[in-house]
Amino acid sequence: MEQDLSERVTPSRLLIPAMAVGFVSIAITDALLTIFSVDIASAFKVPVGIVLQLSTINNLGMFIFSLLMGALVVRFKLRPLLLAGVFFVIVSAVGNFLAPNFLTMVFFFLMEGIGSVLFLVMGQTLFGNVFNQKKRAKAISFTMSAGWATGLFGPTVVGFIAAMVGWRSNFLLWVLPWSLVGLALVFFAVPSDSNAAHATVEKVPIGAAFKSVLKNRSATACLAANTLAVASVQVGVFAIPFYRQVFLLPLAYAVGWVTVVAGIFVVGTLVGGRLVNRFGSKPIAVAGTFLTGVFTMIFFFIPTLWITLIFDSLHVISAAIALPAYACLALAQVPKSRGTMMSLNQAMDNFGKTFAPAVGGTLLIITLGVYGSVGLMLGSLSIVSAVVLFLFARDPTKT
C-alpha cells in the first residue's frame, strides 16, 4: 500500500479553491489565442496560420520544460515552484497586453507555458502529498472541472471586454485578476511552515528519481497510455471544422456547441472523481478511454447531424470521466519520486497535444478532407491506450 505525506499532512481549506483558480487562469490564456487568432494576425501583420502555431510552440515549450521539471523537483521545494508557476502566468498576461510585436508575444506565450507546467505539475504533486486516495480523486476532479467551466461563461466575458476596450485588454482585465487571486490563495493555502511545503518533492538523487519511474513497468505504462489518450482527445480540433464543412453548421451554432461540450466536460470530470472512489482509478481509466475511442471512431461517419452530436457528446463525457482517473493512477505509481513522475506525465501530455493535430491535419490533406480517417486514427490511439493500461498498469493503492 502507498504510504507518504498524505498520511501525516493536514491540507488547508483554501488549497482546492487555490488550485481551481489557478486552473481557470491557465485555461483562459489558451482560449484567448483561439478566439482572437484573427485579431492577433491583423494587429501584427502576420498570417493567421502563423498565429495558430503559437499553440504548437506553447505545447512544445511545455513538453521540453516538463522534462526539465523532473530534475528541478529534486532540488527545490514544492511551494516556491508552485508560486513561481502562478507568477509566470501573471508576467505573461502583462507581457501579452504590452507586446509591441509578434515575437514578443511568442516569448510571453512561452513564459505562460512554463508557468502552466510549474503549476500543473506542482499542484498535482501537492494533491498527492496531502490528500489520501479518496479525497484526492474529488480534489482533482473539482479543480479540472473549474478550468473547463470557463468555457461556459468565458467567451461571453472576453467578447464583451474586446468590444468595449479591445482584445488585448482581456489579458489585463480577465487573465491578470484570476492569476493574482490564484497567487494570493496559493500563498496562504501552502504556508511556508507546512510539512508539505518544507518537504522536498523528492528524497532521492536526480538520476535515481528518473530511474525509479522509467524502470517501473506500471509507471511507464501510465506515461505511454497518457500520451495516446491525450493525443486522441485532440479530435476536438477537427470537430468544429467537420460540422461546418460537412453539415454546413453556422458559426454561431458551432460556438454554441463548444459551450455545450465545456458543460459536458465539467459534469464528466466531477462524475469521474466519484467513480474513481467507488471502483478505483484503473478500471475507470480503462473503461473511459476505451469508450472514448469507440465513440470517436463512430461519430465522423454518421450522416445525421443530431445523431452525430449525440455520439460526440458520449465521446466527450467518456474522456472527461477518464481524466481524473488517469491523474490519480499516475500519482499513485512512485510515491517517493512523485514530482518526477508527474513532470514526465505532463511532458507526455504536451507531446500528445503537439503531435496529434499535426498528424491528423496531414491525414486530412492526404485523404482530401475525409474526416472519418482522422476519427479512425485518433479513436484507435484511445483504444490502444486502454489496452496498455489494462495489460501493464497497476494501482498500488489496491494491492
N, C-alpha and C positions, 0 to 999 in steps of 0.2 A: 504493500500500500504506500501511496505517496505521503511523505512526511516532510514539511517545510515550514516556511514562515507563516503560512495561513493558520497554523495551529497555535501560534503564540502572538499574533498581532491583532489588535482591535482597530478596524478601519474607521476613519472619520465619517460622519453622516454626510459631509459635503463631498466625499470622494466621487460617488456616482454622478451627482449633478456637475461636478467639475469636469469629469470625462465626457459627459454628454454635451456640455457647452463647447468643449474642445473639438469634438467630432463635428458639431454644427459649423464652426468657423472654417474647418478644413473643407467640408462639403460645399460651402458657399463659394469659396475661391474656385473650385473645379467647375461649378455650374456657371460662374460668370464668364469663363472662357468660351463655353459652348453657346451661351446666349448672345454674347457680344462679339463673336468672331468677325462678323462683317464690319462692325463699328471699329474694332481694333485695326483691321486691314485698311479701312478708309483713313483712319487717323494717321497711320504711319506709312501709308502708300506702299503696302506690300500685298501680295496675293492672299486670298482667304486660305488657300491650301497651305501656305507657309504658316499662317497664324494657327491653324488647326494642329500643326506639328508641335506647338507648344505643349500639348498634352503628351505627345510621344517623348519630347525632351524631358518633361517633368517626370514621367514614369521611368525613363532610362536613368535619370539622375537619382531617383528614389531607389532604383534597383542597385546601383553602384554604392550609394551611401548605406543602404541596408546591409550590404556585405561588410562595409567598414564598421558598422554598428556592432557586429559580432565581436570585434576587438575592443571597441570603446566601452561596452558594458562591463568588461572585465576590469577596467582601470578606474572608472568613475562611478560615483554614487548615483542612485536612481533619481533622487529628487532634482538635482541640478540639471540632469539631462532632460527630464520632463519639462522643467521650466524653460530650458533653452529652446525646446521644440515650440512652445507657445510663443516665445519671444521672436523666433524667426518668422513665424506666421504674421506677427504684428509688424515687423520690419518690412516684410514682403507687401503687406497691404498698403503701407505708406509709400513704399517704393513704386508700386504699380500705379498709384494715384499720381505721383510726381514724374513718372518715367518720361524723359524727353524724346526717346526714340525706341524703336522696336527691340534692339539688342539689350537695352537697359531693362525692358520688360522681361525678356528671356532670362536675364540674370535673376530678377526678383521672383520669377516663377520657379526657377531652380531653387532659390532660397526657401520658397514655400514648400517645395517638395522635401527638402532636408528637414524642415520643421515638422512636416507631416510624419516623416519616418520616425523622428525622435519621439513625437507624441504618441503615435500608434504603438510602437514597439514598447516604450516605457510604460504606457498606460496599460496595455495588456499584461505586461510582466508584473506590474504593480497589483493588478487584479489577481494574478496567480499567486502572488506573495501574501495577500491579506485576506482573501476570501477562500472558504472551503469550497469543495466541488459544487455543492448545491447552490450556494449563494453566488458563486462565480458565473454560472450559466445565466442567471437572471440579470446580473450586473452587466455582462457583455451584451445580452440581447437588448437591454434598455438603452445602452449608450449607442449601439449600432442603429437602433430604430430612430434615435434622436437625429442622427445625421441624415437619414433618409426622409425624415419628416420635413426637412427643409424644402423638399420637392413639392410639398402640399401648399406652402404659403410663400416660399422664396421667390418664384417667378413673378408673382403679383407685386411684391415689395420692390424687387430690383427694377421691374418695369416702371413703377411709379417714380422711383428715385431717378432713373435715367430720363424720364420725361420731364421731370422738374429741373434737375441740375446737371444732367449729362451722365453718360455711362461710367466715366471714371469715378464719379462720386460714390459709387457703390462700394469701392474699396475702402473709402474713408468713413462712410455713413452706415455701412452694413457689415462688412467683414471686420473692421477695426473694433467696433463696440463689442461684438461677440468674443473676439480674441482677448480684449482687455479684461472682460468679465471672466473668461476662462483662466487667464493668468492669475487673477486675484483668487479665484476659487481653488486653483491648484496650489497656490502659495499657502493657503490656510488649511486645505484638506490634507496636504502632505507636510506636516510640520518638521522642522529640521531635527527635532529630538525624538522622532518616532523610530521604532525598530526598523520599519520597512524602509525609511529614508536613510538611516545610518548604515544599514547593511549593504554591502556591495552586492550588485546583482549576481555576480559570480564569485565563487570562492576557490577557483582553480586557475592555473595559468592559461594564457590565450590559446596556445596550441592544444592543450588538454580539453579546453571548453569546446573547440571545434570538433575534436576527435570524438568526444563523448556524444555529440549529436550525430555526426556523419557515420560513425561506426555502429550506431543503434539502428537496426533494421526497421523498427517501428517508426522511429523519428524520421528517417529518410523516406519512408513510405508516405508519411503525412506531408512532407515537403513536396514530393513528386505529385501526390494527389491534389494538393492545394494548387499547384501550378496549372494542372489540367482543368480543375474545376473553375478557377478564376478566368482562365482563357475561354472556357465555354460560355460563361455568362456575358462575355463581351458581345454576344449576339444582339444585345440591346443597341449597339452601334448601328446595326443593319436593319433593325425592326422598323424604325420610323421611315427611312427611305423606301423600304419594302411596301409599307402601307400607302405611301404617297404615290409610288410609281405603279404598283400592281392594282391597287384598289382605288386610285385617284382620290385618296382621303385629303380633304382640305387641310391647310396648315393649322388652322385654329383647332380642328378636331384632333390633329396629331399631337399638338401641345397639350390638349386636354387629356389625351391618353397617357402622356408622360406623367401627368399628375396622378392619374388613377394607378399607374404602376408604382409610383412612390408610396401611395397609400397601402397598396397590397404588400409592398416590401416591409413597411412598418409593422403591419399586422403579422406578417410571416416571421420576422425576427423575434417578435415577442412570443409568439406561439412556439417557435423553435427553442427558446430558452426553457420553457415549461416542459416541452417534450424531452429535452436532454435530461432534466431532473428525474423524469419518470422512467425513461427507457435507456439512458446512457448516451454518451456523445457519439460513440462509434456507430451504433445502429441508425441513429438519426442522420448522421453524416452520409452513410452509405445509401440509405433509402432516399433521402432528399436529393442527393447527387444523381442517382440512377434515374429517378423520375424526371429530374430536370433535363437529362439527356434525351429521354424518350419524347417528352413534350416538345423540346427544341427541334427534334428531327421531324416532328409531325406538322407543326403549325405553318411552316412555309409552303406546304403542299396542298392546303385546304383552299378550295376556290370560293368559299363563302366568308365574307368579312367577319360576321358576328361569331361564327364557329372558330375562326382563326383567333379572334380576340380572346375567346374562352380558353383555348389551348395555350395562348401566350400568357394569360393570367395564371394558369396552372404551372407553367414553366417558372414564372416569377416567384410564386409562393413556395414552390419546392426549393428553389435556390435560396430563398430567404430563410426558410426553416433550417437548411443545412449550414448556413453561415455561422451562427453561434456554436453549433456542434463542432465545426472544424476548429474554431478558436479554442474551445475547451479541450479538445483532444490534443492539440498542439501544446497547450500549456501543461498538460499532464505528463508529457513524454520524458523530459530530462530535467527534473526539478532543480538539480544543482547547477545546471547550465541553462536555466530558463531564458535568461536575457539573450544568449547566443541563439538558442532555438527560435525565439520569436523574431530575432533580427533576420535569420535565414528564411524564416517563414514569410516575412514581409518582402524580402528580396524576391522570392519565388512568386509572390503575389504580383509584384510590379512587373516581373518578367512575363507573366501570363497576360497582363494587361497590355504589354507592349507588343508582343509578337502576334497575338490573336487577331487584332484588327488588320495588321499588315498582311497576314496570310489570308484572312477572309476577303480582304479587298482585292488581293491578287487573284484569288479563286473566282471572284465575281467578274473580274476582267476577262479571265481565260474562258469562262463559260458564257460570256456575252450577256451578263445580267441575270443569270439563273440563281435566284436567292436560295432555292432549295439546296443547292450544292453547299452553300455556306452553312445552312442548318444541319445538313448531314455531317459535315466536318466538325462543327462545334459540338453538336449533340454527341458524336462519337467520343470526343475528348472527355465529356462529362461521364459517359458510361465507363470508359477506361479508368477514370479517376475513382469511381465507385468500386470497381473490381480490385484496384490496387489497395484501397483501404480495407476491403473485405478480406483479402488474402494475406496482407503483410502487416497491417497496423493492429495495435492492441491498445486497450485502455488500461493504463496502470492502476487506475482507481478501482477497477473491477477485479483485480487479482489479489 
